[in-house]
Amino acid sequence: MIKNFRKYRINELTRDIYAETRLSPSDFITPFFVVRGNRVKQEIRSLPGVYHLSNDSLLFEIEALLTKGINKVLLFGVPDNSEKDETGTAAYSEGNLVSTTVTEIKRKFPEVVVFTDICMCGYTSHGHCGILKGEYVNNESTLPYLSKMAVTYAAAGADFVAPSAMMDGQVHAIRSGLDSNKLFNTKILSYSAKYASSFYGPFRDAAHSAPAFGDRKTYQMDYRNVNQAIAEISADIEESADMVMVKPAHTYLDIISKARDNFPEIKIAGYFVSGEYSIVCFASQKGIVDEIPAFREVHTAIKRAGADFIITYYNPPEGFFI
Ligand code: PBG
């Protein structure tokens, strides 16, 4: 007997009944690039619709997101070049960019969940994610800096700190730092399976964080590996990560799916990274794809693969969530 599958697709109403995956504004985490100044809102050339924002401008953007039901943000500080040094002091010094921003967001919009990126690359003069010994990023000497940065942002009110440096033991170091400062309720979103990817290009433009020499292959994962991603995630969960990330997301759906199967209880975020986002933007500008349905499809795919949350630059227009 031939089965009638097409009866589930006869019209939109019926398709909705049988849809296994639904996108919702509560799935979205929106990244922002924060700069010093007032009334700054400058579009990033390689990331259409994404801006360098000063605190005051950022608050307007967040207010607009809230009206769409999006209440989660991930903050990246973009300090002036003159603030950068070998050990990324501007990341954790008194009056640093991100702490001020976190406090202002929390004061104005307590209902917003604030995530802060924890990594040295935007703050070091050499653009690497940690402390150098010669030309090599040293794991041990980087950990105290990541911990210090996390404690600083947690004290300012961040709900989640999100280490993205790919140092071994970073989750443990950060948890210990938070606990010894009585920041017991601050959670850790670990960039557990973060691959050395070509798709971070526009981000590095935005964050001014490209490495001055070499690449990130000695710390970020080799994209030929899948079992290692599971091992990295497992280690982070043991070190007490509260949420884990697979990054990039769109080109790494298999990793999300395996992570979901292996760790049904952990929250997983997929990072639809800058290059992946820009590809869809520029393709739609060229008329190659239709913007809204294309973004809907890609975000749905990330959720279908098993992600609970999607970190995405996309600012969905009215009617996007159906
Ligand atoms: C910092 C960091 C990067 C991204 C997020 N955090 C860049 C990198 O590792 O070079 C990339 C995000 C994106 O491309 O959207 N380490």
Residues whose N, C-alpha, C, O or C-beta is under 5 A from the ligand:
A	BS01	PBG	C119 C121 S164 F199 Y200 F203 V273 S274 G275
